[in-house]
Amino acid sequence: MSALQIPSFAIPTLAIAGTSDRFPVRRVFCVGRNYPWQAQGASSASPREPLTYFMKPADAIVAAQGTIAYPPQTSDFCHEIEFVVAIGLDGASIEPAAVLSHVWGYAVGLDLTRRDLQAQAKKGGQSWEAAKAFDASAPCSALLPVATLGHPRAGAIWLSVNGVERQRAAVADLIWPVQDIISAISHSVVLKAGDLIFTGTPSGVAALEPGDVVRGGVEGIADFTLTIGSRPPPEGA
Ligand code: MN
């Protein structure tokens, strides 16, 4: 048997509510815009855009608690509160009617974003990784298993900073609902047990500052409180 030429490393894991067991994280899919960001009248008037997604590395997942580092190379570090789905069963080309058997549980997380780098990337037609896939860019609550929670869809998703609410919407308002997201991604790649899907954020995204206390949740599923750490020293200092 061949030997590993560098030391192996731990698989990132998420806490599971009510147990000391953990959920191993394989990949992190993040859906692009997926809530109506302004009152648009009858949303049925125009067909929805095709589903778009990007990735974060599995070790971008950290517990949504304690202090989260303010990352380097940004002065526009933004919150995006998102409903998170955990996949527990492999599947390819899953039809919407069959997807729920592939869901292991639900959580709430943050798609943290270096918005200034994202704006630069959009302008230059460049990739989003520096804006989206940095260290600790995906704080996530403990997972709630379907076995105890079922498949809730009725709650509000919300986020506040220093006690002032900035984001609120209904999970039921998702343009691409959970079943459709899972089906669409599974037609793009083989979904695997351990994959997480961040389902998009409602309006109200804004910048965070060192010392901010961030609370977020999905009613009936999970909530969290964390604090933003101090700015890193300037490079070259
Ligand atoms: Mn997002």
Residues whose N, C-alpha, C, O or C-beta is under 5 A from the ligand:
A	BS01	MN	V31 E80 D111 G200 T201
